[in-house]
Amino acid sequence: MSEYDDIIHLPHHVSRIHPQMSMEDRAAQFSPFAALTGYDAAIAETARLTDQRVELDEYERQALNEKLQFISEHLKEHPKISITYFIPDHCKEGGEYVTVTGNIKKLDDYEHSIVLMDGSRILMEDVTMIDMDLLRI
């Protein structure tokens, strides 16, 4: 004889006031709780590596200026070159270095940028290297 024998065979109680909960809502009560929403994204962002901007010395800056002068003298031919430049990261300190290859459309002295034929602009102060091996004049 069990202590619940008197109620074990009674029908399940159904409230007349409160509607019965759906199975999905009942299951949601027992789902895991994410107390640290966004924590994984913050950890991933912190772990993401960025490069530090390298400052060119006066000799490297002079060599870069000479290349830009040479390109300026041959703009009509739209020379094809490779440019390595720094893109600052918008979320944290540092950034990344990118190398693009393309034909130069113009050197914009007003905005101090290099404009490629595809319309992209590269700020001259971000340029660290110009490879003129592709240059055919």
Backbone bond lengths (Angstrom), bond angles and torsions (degrees), N, CA, C in turn:
res aa  C-N    CA-C-N  psi(-1)  N-CA   C-N-CA  omega(-1)  CA-C   N-CA-C  phi
1 M - - - 1.437 - - 1.533 108.29 -
2 S 1.362 116.85 131.05 1.449 123.06 -178.80 1.520 109.68 -105.85
3 E 1.338 116.04 158.46 1.463 118.54 -179.11 1.527 112.53 -74.09
4 Y 1.351 118.75 -11.55 1.465 121.97 -179.56 1.524 112.56 -105.31
5 D 1.296 118.91 8.43 1.469 121.87 -179.03 1.519 112.49 -59.34
6 D 1.307 117.93 -27.60 1.464 120.24 -177.86 1.529 112.97 -75.87
7 I 1.344 118.33 -21.03 1.472 119.61 -177.55 1.533 113.38 -118.96
8 I 1.311 117.79 -6.78 1.463 120.48 -172.76 1.526 112.99 -63.53
9 H 1.280 118.81 -28.28 1.472 121.81 -176.56 1.526 113.03 -102.98
10 L 1.314 117.87 8.68 1.465 120.45 177.21 1.533 109.53 -74.99
11 P 1.342 118.95 152.68 1.476 120.91 178.90 1.533 110.35 -68.87
12 H 1.344 115.05 152.29 1.474 121.83 179.08 1.515 109.39 -65.26
13 H 1.327 116.67 135.61 1.466 121.28 -179.32 1.539 110.75 -73.03
14 V 1.331 117.60 132.82 1.453 123.89 175.53 1.525 107.16 -123.08
15 S 1.336 116.60 122.75 1.457 121.70 -177.25 1.526 110.50 -70.85
16 R 1.320 115.50 142.74 1.473 121.10 175.99 1.532 110.37 -88.58
17 I 1.324 116.66 -16.87 1.466 121.44 -175.85 1.525 111.31 -96.74
18 H 1.310 117.84 -48.16 1.463 122.50 -175.97 1.521 110.31 -96.48
19 P 1.363 117.36 130.08 1.472 118.86 177.76 1.532 110.83 -68.61
20 Q 1.324 115.01 153.58 1.462 119.74 -178.86 1.539 109.37 -70.93
21 M 1.317 117.14 138.76 1.465 123.49 -178.37 1.531 109.43 -75.35
22 S 1.337 115.59 140.82 1.465 119.29 178.07 1.527 110.11 -70.80
23 M 1.329 116.58 162.04 1.468 121.17 -179.78 1.533 110.58 -64.06
24 E 1.355 117.90 -36.63 1.461 121.26 179.60 1.530 111.11 -64.50
25 D 1.347 115.79 -42.97 1.466 119.30 179.43 1.521 111.62 -66.49
26 R 1.344 116.24 -38.00 1.466 119.59 177.76 1.526 110.34 -64.46
27 A 1.352 116.00 -40.92 1.463 120.11 -179.48 1.528 110.53 -66.94
28 A 1.344 117.49 -35.04 1.460 121.76 -179.03 1.522 111.76 -63.92
29 Q 1.313 117.12 -27.11 1.466 120.14 178.72 1.520 111.84 -62.78
30 F 1.321 115.47 -26.67 1.457 119.70 -174.83 1.527 112.84 -106.88
31 S 1.349 117.16 8.21 1.458 119.91 179.98 1.525 109.71 -72.92
32 P 1.343 117.38 156.32 1.470 119.75 -179.00 1.528 111.37 -63.39
33 F 1.291 115.93 146.67 1.456 122.47 -178.89 1.523 109.04 -98.35
34 A 1.348 116.95 126.25 1.470 122.34 179.36 1.529 108.30 -96.18
35 A 1.307 116.45 85.49 1.470 121.01 -177.50 1.517 112.05 -68.71
36 L 1.342 117.48 -27.97 1.460 120.86 -175.77 1.521 110.68 -111.94
37 T 1.315 116.88 60.21 1.458 121.51 179.14 1.529 109.52 -60.33
38 G 1.335 116.56 129.09 1.450 121.82 -179.83 1.515 114.20 88.42
39 Y 1.316 117.29 -6.01 1.467 121.11 -178.36 1.523 111.01 -63.03
40 D 1.339 117.40 -44.36 1.470 120.59 -179.86 1.526 111.10 -61.95
41 A 1.334 116.97 -39.88 1.468 120.43 178.53 1.529 110.75 -65.80
42 A 1.319 116.92 -38.89 1.470 120.28 179.19 1.525 110.86 -66.47
43 I 1.305 117.28 -38.82 1.471 121.02 178.17 1.525 109.84 -66.30
44 A 1.331 117.06 -43.05 1.470 120.80 179.36 1.523 110.68 -62.87
45 E 1.332 117.52 -39.84 1.466 121.35 179.84 1.521 110.55 -66.24
46 T 1.316 117.04 -39.86 1.462 121.19 179.00 1.529 110.72 -66.40
47 A 1.312 116.69 -36.39 1.462 121.16 -178.02 1.534 112.57 -77.34
48 R 1.340 116.85 -18.53 1.465 120.32 -178.61 1.524 109.17 -66.07
49 L 1.313 115.31 127.44 1.464 120.44 -176.76 1.519 111.53 -86.16
50 T 1.315 115.25 143.72 1.459 121.44 174.00 1.526 108.10 -129.46
51 D 1.325 114.92 155.09 1.462 120.42 176.64 1.524 108.78 -91.77
52 Q 1.312 115.65 151.36 1.458 120.77 174.29 1.528 108.46 -88.85
53 R 1.315 115.93 143.94 1.461 120.79 178.21 1.524 109.51 -66.35
54 V 1.327 115.47 131.44 1.465 121.48 178.52 1.521 107.96 -95.30
55 E 1.324 115.95 128.35 1.459 120.37 177.07 1.533 108.32 -88.39
56 L 1.316 115.86 128.24 1.464 120.78 179.97 1.522 109.80 -76.76
57 D 1.326 115.35 142.99 1.463 117.90 175.56 1.525 108.75 -80.29
58 E 1.301 117.80 177.07 1.472 121.45 -173.16 1.533 111.82 -65.37
59 Y 1.331 119.02 -32.64 1.467 121.48 179.82 1.535 111.13 -71.41
60 E 1.328 115.90 -41.18 1.468 120.01 177.26 1.531 110.41 -65.85
61 R 1.320 116.51 -40.66 1.469 121.46 178.50 1.529 110.06 -63.77
62 Q 1.332 117.45 -41.01 1.467 122.20 178.72 1.530 110.67 -64.11
63 A 1.329 117.25 -44.12 1.471 121.24 178.88 1.522 110.59 -62.50
64 L 1.330 116.56 -39.54 1.467 121.16 177.93 1.523 110.63 -65.12
65 N 1.314 117.63 -42.28 1.459 121.76 178.65 1.532 112.01 -64.28
66 E 1.339 116.28 -37.19 1.468 119.63 177.14 1.529 111.29 -65.26
67 K 1.313 116.93 -39.76 1.462 120.61 177.26 1.528 111.02 -65.04
68 L 1.336 116.11 -42.03 1.463 119.69 177.73 1.527 111.15 -64.08
69 Q 1.312 117.58 -37.68 1.463 121.10 177.13 1.523 110.43 -64.07
70 F 1.335 116.74 -43.34 1.467 121.11 178.63 1.536 110.48 -62.13
71 I 1.340 115.85 -43.11 1.469 120.42 178.28 1.522 110.16 -63.61
72 S 1.327 117.00 -40.70 1.461 121.92 179.86 1.528 111.19 -59.76
73 E 1.338 115.88 -37.65 1.466 120.09 179.64 1.529 112.56 -72.06
74 H 1.332 117.59 -17.84 1.467 121.38 -177.17 1.534 112.56 -120.02
75 L 1.324 117.11 27.63 1.471 120.58 -177.70 1.527 113.15 -62.43
76 K 1.312 117.99 -30.48 1.471 120.25 -177.93 1.519 111.79 -61.31
77 E 1.347 117.28 -27.60 1.459 121.40 179.72 1.530 112.09 -84.91
78 H 1.345 118.43 -3.70 1.468 123.87 -176.43 1.527 110.43 46.72
79 P 1.332 116.94 67.06 1.464 120.99 -175.06 1.531 112.95 -60.20
80 K 1.326 115.38 144.53 1.460 121.76 176.79 1.522 108.37 -96.32
81 I 1.340 116.12 123.90 1.455 121.52 -178.23 1.534 109.30 -141.66
82 S 1.324 115.91 169.11 1.464 122.90 171.41 1.517 108.30 -110.33
83 I 1.321 115.80 132.90 1.459 121.76 -178.51 1.527 108.63 -122.17
84 T 1.322 116.09 128.66 1.467 121.20 173.00 1.516 107.20 -104.83
85 Y 1.335 115.36 127.83 1.460 119.28 -177.94 1.522 110.67 -144.50
86 F 1.320 115.34 164.86 1.455 123.36 -175.60 1.522 109.79 -98.91
87 I 1.339 115.90 132.48 1.462 121.40 174.22 1.527 107.19 -113.13
88 P 1.346 118.09 113.67 1.468 119.92 179.59 1.529 110.92 -65.18
89 D 1.316 116.48 144.28 1.466 122.76 176.94 1.528 108.05 -80.09
90 H 1.320 116.58 137.26 1.470 120.29 -178.01 1.524 112.54 -84.80
91 C 1.346 117.19 -14.86 1.460 120.16 -175.75 1.525 114.08 -101.36
92 K 1.314 117.15 -27.31 1.453 119.62 -176.90 1.512 110.26 -150.47
93 E 1.318 116.24 174.39 1.453 121.21 -178.47 1.528 110.05 -67.58
94 G 1.320 115.32 143.45 1.464 120.51 179.97 1.513 111.25 102.32
95 G 1.321 116.03 -156.29 1.454 121.41 -179.12 1.511 109.39 171.99
96 E 1.335 116.07 -150.67 1.457 119.94 179.21 1.520 110.43 -142.63
97 Y 1.321 114.70 154.43 1.457 121.41 175.83 1.519 108.80 -97.88
98 V 1.329 115.65 133.49 1.458 122.47 -178.13 1.516 108.04 -126.63
99 T 1.329 115.99 141.98 1.463 121.04 174.78 1.517 107.99 -116.29
100 V 1.323 115.28 126.36 1.465 121.20 176.42 1.520 108.90 -121.93
101 T 1.316 114.27 150.50 1.458 120.50 176.73 1.519 107.55 -120.71
102 G 1.319 115.97 133.43 1.453 119.75 179.72 1.510 111.76 -175.07
103 N 1.323 113.91 175.62 1.459 120.94 177.92 1.519 108.83 -92.71
104 I 1.327 115.20 136.47 1.461 120.30 -179.12 1.521 109.90 -82.44
105 K 1.326 114.18 129.25 1.461 120.64 176.84 1.528 110.10 -87.73
106 K 1.353 115.49 -47.62 1.465 118.68 179.01 1.522 110.21 -163.44
107 L 1.313 114.63 162.80 1.454 122.69 171.03 1.523 106.22 -106.33
108 D 1.320 115.86 114.12 1.460 121.81 -176.01 1.528 108.82 -91.19
109 D 1.349 115.76 102.59 1.463 120.21 -178.62 1.527 111.90 -71.74
110 Y 1.335 117.29 -29.27 1.458 120.62 -178.94 1.533 111.02 -67.12
111 E 1.340 116.97 -47.05 1.463 121.16 179.27 1.522 112.18 -94.17
112 H 1.333 116.22 1.41 1.462 122.43 178.87 1.531 110.79 52.43
113 S 1.360 114.22 53.66 1.460 119.47 -177.30 1.525 111.04 -140.41
114 I 1.322 114.00 163.84 1.457 122.81 175.60 1.518 106.38 -105.83
115 V 1.323 117.11 127.38 1.455 121.68 -179.44 1.523 108.34 -108.02
116 L 1.327 115.85 125.00 1.457 120.86 178.22 1.527 110.14 -91.11
117 M 1.311 116.28 165.40 1.466 121.54 -178.30 1.531 111.85 -62.03
118 D 1.340 117.84 -27.95 1.473 120.37 179.09 1.532 112.12 -79.21
119 G 1.350 117.00 0.02 1.461 121.23 177.15 1.519 114.31 95.40
120 S 1.324 118.00 -9.42 1.461 119.19 -179.66 1.526 110.65 -72.56
121 R 1.336 114.24 147.98 1.466 121.72 -178.89 1.521 109.33 -117.76
122 I 1.315 114.81 138.86 1.466 121.41 177.56 1.521 107.29 -126.06
123 L 1.322 116.51 122.50 1.463 120.04 178.54 1.523 109.51 -67.57
124 M 1.326 116.62 133.66 1.468 121.21 -176.59 1.527 112.06 -62.38
125 E 1.343 117.66 -32.16 1.467 118.29 -179.71 1.530 112.73 -71.97
126 D 1.356 117.06 -14.94 1.465 121.04 177.44 1.530 112.51 -88.92
127 V 1.346 117.36 -13.56 1.462 121.65 -176.89 1.529 109.48 -73.94
128 T 1.343 115.25 130.56 1.462 119.99 177.65 1.523 112.15 -112.50
129 M 1.348 116.84 -21.70 1.456 119.06 -178.55 1.530 109.85 -156.63
130 I 1.323 115.15 140.63 1.459 121.73 173.17 1.519 106.75 -123.35
131 D 1.325 115.75 119.94 1.462 121.44 179.47 1.520 107.47 -99.50
132 M 1.322 115.73 115.09 1.450 120.70 -176.00 1.532 111.74 -102.23
133 D 1.337 118.42 16.51 1.462 121.41 178.00 1.527 111.43 -61.15
134 L 1.345 115.88 -28.52 1.463 120.19 179.59 1.523 112.45 -82.40
135 L 1.317 116.33 -9.65 1.456 122.48 -175.37 1.525 110.33 -68.01
136 R 1.333 114.30 120.55 1.468 119.74 177.69 1.518 108.19 -124.52
137 I 1.310 114.43 105.38 1.479 119.41 -179.96 1.486 109.21 -124.41
